[in-house]
Amino acid sequence: MKPVATQPVTVGLVVGNRGFFPAQLCEKGRSIMIEALEKAGFKVVALAPKATRFGSIESFEEAQKCARLFDAHRKQIDGIVITLPNFGDEKAIANALRWSGLRVPVLVHAWPDDPNKMLMGNRRDSFCGKMSVCNNLKQYGIPFTLTRLHTVDPKSDSFKQDLADFGVTCRVLRALRGLRIGALGTRPTAFNTVRYSEKLLEAAGISVETLDLYELLGWVNELKDTDRAVIAKLKEIGDYVGTRNIPPAALLKMAKFGVAVDGWMKRAHLNATAMQCWTAIEEFFGVVPCTVMSMMSNLLMSSACEVDVLGCVGMYAMAQASGRPSALVDWNNNYADDPDKAVVFHCSNLPRDIFTDKGEDKARMDWHEIIAGTVGKENTYGTVVGRIKTAPLTYLRCTTDDATGRIRAYVGQGEFTDDPLKSFGGYGVVRIPNFQKLLAHICANGYEHHVAVNPSHIAAGVKEALTKYLGWDVYLHE
């Protein structure tokens, strides 16, 4: 199985104009901006050049035209880009956004002036106009995102990074607004750490659908060994990960469990899951659910263990933002005496694509070494174990703070390294600059020991989405 590609981000483009500045700059500016957006992978909705003067907006009527266009495409538009080839009419821009009714991320861009072209006919004054646009957006209560540089050439590397970050922000918002997470079973009684508030999540647009583990296992028991869906799932498991030395009876149980979970997700319209993974399912059903969860995460349908719903939120946000599978791991061990390194670990349900594909560290199915001592090895087949490959790292932890009625998070970047390590389960070594400061922040603020990780560098765009557009309290570790 290969991860499902995320949908391209579609942006509405607003080209600002102000009459006593050179309007012809809007014609070329619009064209160059559309080219830059499309090269960055965005789809663009914009007024046609003949709809208004060069497709820009300045008047009340032009703002209405732009708003109607965006409203007609509201199901497609994930964000809005404002570009100012000249000063731009700040009121028309703010009105167009307000009248469109869209609640999406907004990127404000201003073109740089050329010191050799400061006479009328070529002078932009976008430097100043951007301040006026931002002032009006603030008055209108419309949140917006800024470029790294106040004015920037759309063809520059700096703006390419601005667009990459903005794309992440748009994808995170698209993923979390309307997200439906299935919570299967109850959290392990020893894990107070994964407590959370469904009500705070609902207020943020994230719904949790619960299901009793007993009910799902009842559906499993109704499945026959010869059912077409069970046979197909068996093949899917075999194609996904090496199953050498795994008893056929255990594989059959996993397949039936997977079919039952697939049916539940389809009927309940779920995007992701958090599951009760020990120890009732091992004691009374006889396998671990890790492989099924790993397969879903690998398809960007994140699945978190130990009913860690907020861990699942972080996993899903980053998977949809990067197009790469996320994993949920423990901040588990120090690495020798290096203060900026640590061992991350889970038992594991990590997605296959996060593992190395080399040698004995390659992902394979195995038994659960941690809980086998209490429930028996024969009841714990189904973990996916191996070494996490070297890659960029973004980590994210979200939590509900019931005392303040807020959702909090921390996010940052580092790397998965190739430092020597032998372990069981799914494991790797990470390096995070100024790691001790992050660990102090985690402990001082009562965060969970779980953290979502993704093989990408997307922290800036994730933070912007969670803070600017969802209103969460987020610490960006740098």
C-alpha positions in Angstrom: 0.0 0.0 0.0 1.2 3.5 -0.7 0.1 6.7 1.2 -2.9 8.4 -0.4 -1.7 11.8 -1.9 -3.2 14.8 -0.2 -5.4 17.0 -2.3 -3.7 20.1 -3.8 -4.3 23.4 -1.9 -6.5 25.8 -3.8 -6.1 29.5 -3.1 -8.2 32.5 -4.0 -5.9 35.3 -5.4 -6.7 38.9 -4.7 -4.7 41.5 -6.7 -4.8 44.9 -5.0 -4.9 48.1 -7.0 -5.1 51.8 -6.3 -6.0 54.1 -9.2 -3.3 56.9 -9.0 -0.6 54.2 -8.9 0.5 52.5 -12.1 -2.3 50.0 -12.8 -0.3 48.2 -15.5 1.9 46.7 -12.8 -1.2 44.7 -11.8 -1.3 43.0 -15.1 2.2 41.6 -15.0 2.0 41.1 -11.2 -1.1 38.9 -11.5 0.5 36.8 -14.1 3.8 36.3 -12.3 2.0 35.5 -9.0 -0.2 32.9 -10.6 2.9 31.3 -12.2 4.6 31.2 -8.8 1.6 29.7 -7.1 1.1 27.0 -9.7 4.8 26.1 -9.7 4.5 25.6 -5.9 1.7 23.2 -6.5 -1.3 25.4 -5.7 -4.5 25.6 -7.7 -5.7 29.2 -8.2 -9.1 30.9 -8.3 -8.8 34.5 -9.5 -10.8 37.2 -11.3 -10.2 37.1 -15.0 -8.2 40.0 -16.5 -11.3 41.2 -18.3 -13.6 40.9 -15.3 -12.0 44.0 -13.8 -9.0 46.1 -14.7 -6.3 43.5 -15.2 -8.2 41.2 -12.8 -7.4 43.5 -9.8 -9.8 45.1 -7.3 -10.1 48.6 -6.2 -13.8 49.7 -6.1 -16.8 48.6 -4.1 -18.2 46.8 -7.2 -14.9 45.0 -7.9 -14.7 43.8 -4.3 -18.2 42.4 -4.7 -17.2 40.6 -7.9 -14.2 39.0 -6.1 -16.3 38.0 -3.1 -19.0 36.4 -5.3 -16.3 34.4 -7.2 -14.7 33.1 -4.0 -18.2 32.3 -2.5 -19.0 30.3 -5.6 -15.8 28.2 -5.0 -16.0 28.1 -1.2 -15.8 24.3 -1.2 -12.6 24.3 -3.1 -10.7 27.3 -1.6 -8.4 26.4 1.3 -6.6 29.8 1.6 -6.4 33.3 0.1 -3.3 35.1 -1.2 -3.3 38.9 -1.4 -0.7 40.4 -3.6 0.0 44.1 -4.0 1.8 45.0 -7.3 1.1 48.6 -6.2 -0.1 50.3 -3.0 -3.6 48.6 -3.3 -6.9 49.6 -2.0 -7.0 48.3 1.5 -10.8 48.8 1.9 -11.7 46.8 -1.2 -9.4 44.0 -0.2 -10.9 43.7 3.3 -14.4 44.0 2.0 -13.8 41.2 -0.6 -12.6 38.9 2.1 -15.4 39.8 4.5 -18.2 39.4 1.9 -16.8 36.1 0.7 -17.6 34.6 4.1 -14.6 32.4 3.9 -12.7 31.4 7.1 -9.4 30.3 5.7 -5.8 31.3 6.1 -4.8 34.6 4.4 -1.2 35.4 3.1 -0.4 39.1 2.5 2.3 39.7 -0.1 3.8 43.0 -1.2 6.1 43.5 -4.2 9.5 45.2 -3.7 10.3 48.5 -5.4 13.4 49.0 -7.6 15.5 52.0 -6.4 16.1 52.8 -10.1 12.4 53.0 -10.8 11.0 55.3 -8.3 9.3 57.8 -10.6 5.6 57.7 -11.4 4.9 54.9 -13.9 7.0 52.3 -12.2 6.8 53.1 -8.5 4.8 50.6 -6.5 4.7 51.8 -2.8 3.6 48.3 -1.9 5.9 48.6 1.2 3.5 51.2 2.6 0.3 49.7 1.1 0.9 46.4 2.9 0.7 48.2 6.3 -2.7 49.7 5.3 -4.1 46.3 4.2 -3.0 44.7 7.4 -4.5 47.5 9.4 -7.8 47.0 7.8 -7.8 43.3 8.1 -7.1 43.7 11.8 -10.0 46.1 12.1 -12.3 43.6 10.3 -11.2 40.8 12.6 -9.7 38.8 9.7 -6.5 36.8 10.8 -3.7 36.8 8.3 -0.2 35.5 7.7 2.9 37.6 6.8 5.8 36.7 4.5 9.3 36.5 6.1 10.4 39.7 4.3 8.1 42.7 4.3 8.4 43.0 0.5 9.6 40.0 -1.6 10.0 39.0 -5.2 7.5 36.1 -6.0 10.4 34.3 -7.8 12.7 34.4 -4.8 13.7 31.5 -2.6 12.4 33.4 0.4 8.9 33.6 -1.1 9.0 29.9 -2.2 9.5 29.0 1.5 6.7 31.4 2.4 4.4 29.5 0.1 5.6 26.1 1.4 4.8 27.2 4.9 1.4 28.6 3.9 0.5 25.4 2.1 1.2 23.5 5.4 -1.0 26.0 7.3 -3.8 25.5 4.8 -3.6 21.7 4.9 -3.6 21.6 8.7 -6.7 23.8 8.8 -8.4 21.7 6.1 -7.5 18.5 8.0 -8.6 19.6 11.5 -11.8 21.5 10.7 -14.4 18.7 10.6 -11.9 16.0 11.7 -13.7 12.9 13.0 -11.7 10.6 15.2 -12.9 7.2 16.3 -12.0 6.2 19.9 -12.2 2.5 20.2 -12.4 1.2 23.8 -11.2 2.9 26.9 -7.7 4.2 27.8 -5.5 1.9 29.9 -6.4 2.6 33.5 -2.8 3.4 34.4 -2.6 6.0 31.7 -4.1 9.2 33.3 -1.7 11.0 30.9 -4.0 10.5 27.9 -7.1 12.0 29.5 -8.7 14.7 27.4 -11.8 16.9 26.9 -14.1 15.9 24.1 -16.0 19.2 24.6 -12.9 21.4 23.9 -12.2 19.3 20.8 -15.8 19.7 19.6 -15.5 23.5 20.1 -12.5 23.4 17.8 -14.4 21.5 15.2 -13.0 18.0 16.0 -15.5 15.3 16.8 -14.9 12.1 18.6 -17.0 9.0 17.9 -16.7 6.3 20.6 -17.1 2.6 20.3 -17.0 -0.2 22.9 -14.2 -2.7 22.2 -16.7 -5.5 23.1 -19.0 -4.3 20.3 -16.3 -4.3 17.7 -15.1 -7.8 18.7 -18.7 -8.9 18.4 -18.6 -7.8 14.7 -15.3 -9.7 14.4 -16.9 -12.9 15.6 -19.6 -12.7 13.0 -17.0 -12.8 10.2 -16.2 -16.2 8.5 -12.7 -17.3 7.5 -13.9 -17.5 3.9 -15.5 -14.1 3.7 -14.2 -12.2 0.7 -13.2 -9.1 2.7 -11.3 -11.3 5.2 -9.3 -13.0 2.4 -8.6 -9.7 0.8 -7.4 -8.2 4.2 -5.1 -11.2 4.7 -3.4 -10.6 1.4 -3.2 -6.9 2.2 -1.4 -7.7 5.5 1.0 -10.1 3.7 1.8 -7.5 1.1 2.4 -4.8 3.7 4.9 -6.4 6.0 7.0 -9.5 6.4 5.0 -12.2 8.4 7.6 -14.9 8.7 7.1 -17.1 11.8 3.7 -15.6 12.5 1.1 -18.3 13.2 -1.7 -18.3 10.5 -4.4 -18.3 13.2 -3.0 -14.9 14.5 -2.9 -13.5 10.9 -6.5 -14.5 10.4 -7.6 -12.7 13.6 -5.7 -9.6 12.5 -7.5 -9.7 9.1 -10.9 -10.0 10.8 -10.1 -7.2 13.2 -9.0 -5.0 10.2 -12.2 -5.7 8.3 -14.4 -4.8 11.3 -12.4 -1.6 11.8 -12.7 -0.7 8.1 -16.5 -1.1 8.3 -16.8 1.0 11.4 -14.7 3.8 9.9 -16.8 3.8 6.8 -20.2 3.8 8.6 -19.1 6.5 11.1 -17.3 8.6 8.4 -14.1 8.6 10.4 -10.8 10.1 9.3 -8.5 8.6 12.0 -8.6 6.4 15.1 -7.3 6.0 18.6 -7.5 2.4 20.0 -7.4 0.5 23.2 -4.5 -1.7 22.4 -3.7 -3.5 25.7 -4.4 -5.8 27.5 -8.0 -6.8 27.1 -7.7 -7.5 23.3 -4.6 -9.7 23.9 -6.2 -11.6 26.8 -9.6 -12.2 25.3 -9.0 -12.1 21.5 -5.4 -13.2 21.2 -3.5 -10.6 19.0 -2.3 -7.0 19.2 -4.0 -4.5 16.8 -0.7 -2.9 15.9 -0.4 -4.1 12.3 -3.9 -2.9 11.4 -3.1 0.5 13.0 0.2 0.7 11.2 -1.4 0.1 7.9 -4.0 2.9 8.4 -1.3 5.4 9.5 0.7 4.5 6.4 -2.3 5.6 4.3 -2.4 8.9 6.3 -5.5 7.7 8.3 -3.6 8.1 11.5 -4.1 5.6 14.3 -2.9 6.2 17.8 -2.4 3.6 20.5 -3.6 3.7 24.1 -6.7 5.7 23.1 -4.5 8.8 22.8 -7.0 11.0 20.9 -4.9 14.1 21.2 -1.9 12.2 20.0 -4.0 11.2 17.0 -4.8 14.9 16.4 -1.1 15.7 16.1 -0.4 12.7 13.9 -3.2 13.5 11.5 -2.5 17.2 11.3 1.1 16.6 10.3 0.3 13.6 8.0 -2.1 15.7 6.0 0.3 18.7 6.0 3.3 16.8 4.7 1.7 14.0 2.7 3.9 11.5 4.7 2.8 9.1 7.5 3.0 10.2 11.1 3.9 8.0 14.1 3.1 8.3 17.8 6.1 7.5 20.0 7.3 7.9 23.6 10.0 10.3 24.5 11.6 7.2 26.0 15.4 7.3 26.8 18.4 9.5 27.0 21.1 8.7 24.4 24.4 8.3 26.1 25.5 11.6 27.5 24.4 13.8 24.6 21.9 16.4 25.9 20.5 17.0 22.5 19.7 13.4 21.6 17.1 10.9 22.8 15.7 7.5 22.0 12.1 7.5 20.8 10.2 4.2 20.9 6.9 2.4 20.7 6.0 -1.3 20.9 4.9 -0.7 17.9 2.3 0.3 15.5 4.6 2.7 13.6 3.7 3.1 9.9 5.9 1.0 7.6 7.2 3.9 5.5 8.9 5.5 8.5 11.2 2.5 9.0 14.5 1.9 7.2 14.3 -0.7 4.4 17.8 -2.0 5.0 19.0 -5.2 6.6 17.8 -6.6 9.9 16.4 -3.2 10.9 13.8 -3.4 8.2 10.2 -3.4 9.3 8.7 -6.9 10.1 5.9 -8.3 12.1 6.7 -9.8 15.5 5.3 -10.4 18.9 5.0 -7.9 21.7 7.9 -8.3 24.1 6.6 -5.9 26.8 3.3 -7.5 27.6 4.0 -11.1 26.5 5.1 -11.8 30.1 1.7 -11.1 31.5 -0.6 -12.3 28.7 1.6 -14.9 26.9 3.7 -14.6 23.8 1.1 -16.6 21.8 -1.5 -13.8 22.3 0.8 -10.9 21.3 1.6 -11.4 17.6 1.1 -8.4 15.4 3.5 -5.7 16.3 5.5 -3.9 13.5 9.0 -3.5 14.6 12.2 -2.0 13.2 14.5 1.0 13.1 13.3 4.5 12.1 15.3 5.7 9.1 17.3 8.9 9.0 15.1 11.8 8.0 14.0 15.3 8.9 11.8 15.4 12.0 8.8 17.6 13.1 7.3 16.7 16.4 3.9 17.9 17.7 2.0 17.3 20.9 -1.5 18.7 21.5 -3.3 18.6 24.8 -6.6 19.9 26.2 -6.2 22.1 29.3 -9.5 21.7 31.2 -8.4 24.2 33.9 -8.1 27.0 31.4 -10.6 25.8 28.8 -7.9 25.9 26.1 -6.1 23.6 23.8 -2.3 23.8 24.1 0.5 22.3 22.0 4.2 22.4 21.4 5.9 21.9 18.1 9.5 21.9 16.7 12.0 20.3 14.4 15.1 18.1 14.6 16.2 15.0 12.8 16.2 11.2 13.0 19.8 10.1 13.2 21.8 6.9 12.4 23.4 6.7 15.8 24.1 3.1 16.8 21.2 1.5 18.7 19.8 -2.0 19.2 16.3 -2.3 20.7 13.0 -4.2 20.2 9.8 -2.5 19.1 9.8 0.5 16.8 12.7 2.8 17.7 15.1 5.5 16.6 17.4 8.2 17.8 16.5 11.9 17.5 18.6 15.0 17.7 16.8 18.2 18.7 18.7 21.5 19.2 18.5 22.8 22.8 16.6 19.6 23.7 16.9 20.1 27.5 14.9 23.3 27.3 12.2 21.5 25.4 12.2 18.7 28.0 11.9 21.2 30.8 8.9 22.9 29.0 7.2 19.5 28.6 7.6 18.6 32.3 6.8 22.1 33.7 3.6 22.3 31.6 2.4 18.8 32.3 2.5 17.4 28.8 2.0 13.8 28.0 5.0 11.4 27.4 3.6 10.6 23.9 4.5 12.8 20.9 3.5 12.7 17.3 6.4 12.7 14.8 6.6 13.2 11.1 9.6 12.8 8.7 9.4 16.4 7.4 10.2 20.0 8.4 6.9 21.8 8.7 6.9 23.3 12.2 6.4 26.9 11.1 3.3 26.2 9.1 1.8 24.0 11.7 2.3 26.6 14.4 0.7 29.3 12.3 -2.4 27.1 11.7 -2.9 26.2 15.3 -2.3 29.7 16.7 -3.4 32.2 14.2 -6.4 30.4 12.8 -7.5 28.0 15.6 -6.5 30.1 18.6 -4.6 27.4 20.4 -1.7 28.2 22.8 1.4 26.8 21.0 5.1 26.8 22.0 7.4 26.7 19.0 10.7 25.2 20.2 13.7 26.8 18.5 
